Amino acid sequence: MPIERFPSYGGQALIEGVLMRGSNYLAAAFRKPDGEIEILSEKLNGIYNSRLKKIPFLRGLIMLWDALVLGTRFLTTSANYQTGENEKIEGPTLYLSLGGALLIGIAIFFLLPAAIGQGFESLLRINHWWSNLIEGIIRLVLLVSYIWLIGKMPDIQRVFAYHGAEHKVINAFESGADLTPENVMKYSIEHPRCGTSFLLTVVLLSVVVFSLLGPLPILWRFLSRIILIPILATLAYEYIRWTARHLDSDIVKFLIRPNLALQHLTTREPSRAMVEVSISAFNKMYSLELDLPQTP
């Protein structure tokens, strides 16, 4: 029988591996070059055990940042397993690397579309509603194009396949199925709580939110795009949580269709070996969540 009530378990794809995150623990499994599966785990602290986790909107911003930090750290770890290196990115180096990546992302996906939208508004003398719509379309095209382009890279295709394996395991668990490779392979590579859905939701919400600001000079337009990113992120986070809890509604099923469709750019059908890695990560995390005896 499907599980009616369960924590919102989730994860992300790594390089030849999968990270699974629970309410109190996380576990990451990696396929090493020699074919063996290495599993790491740790207890979640900070925001995951504080009252802030239960405060709507505020919880989304803090947990998303923490997820980025954890994800970046384990991505580095997964890369080290493939190269045999022991270098770790922690502390200031980790935050500087993540901050630099975020700045580049803001410039490409927020400021560049804003500049082009402003240009259309000035040259064609259109109102701010049309200008913001054009800006939103450009932002969406940039996002989809970027995902499509990197998805052509062989190494990224394998990461996307592990992403599909992660979704399959979560879907199988939420359906109450035994987590065997044979069972898990039957499930979908789509999942409503996917990070890809979050990105698309941010882009679509930006059209509405930015349009409400009215016409702005170019400097204020740029500043508004930067300042409102946390607001867009928290709104998108709460929207994704809400839709995930109301999947029995036909309206919600209709609303999430674009999100699920975009996931086909960031997921691939995984191999059995990839699914085995994903199951290993989930089982380790889940056993820690239940405080079950650990197997070697």
Summary of the structure (lengths in Angstrom):
residues: 296
radius of gyration: 20.1
end to end distance: 29.8
largest distance: 68.0
contacts: 930
relative contact order: 0.17
helix: 66%
strand: 8%
